[in-house]
Amino acid sequence: MDDAVLDANTLRLKNNLISLNLRFRCIVFLHELEIRTIALLLELPEGTVKSRLHRARKKLKILYLAE
């Protein structure tokens, strides 16, 4: 893939992440950790972490495809 295309896609993704509500953005940034670990760090139930991660991914997809 062309570097310019990669840069443009990276910028789009960053802008979309910034537009997310903070409670969703935090979970997206922590997504590489286990759900249990995220839940402990944020003092949330595991189910809440899972649902917020799902909603954040869905919102990012919608935002990304809308551009």
Buried (B, 14 or more C-beta within 10 A) or exposed (E): EEEEEEEEEEEEEEEBBEEBEEEBBBBBEBEEBEBEEBBEEBEBEBEBBBEBBEBBBEBBEEBEEEE
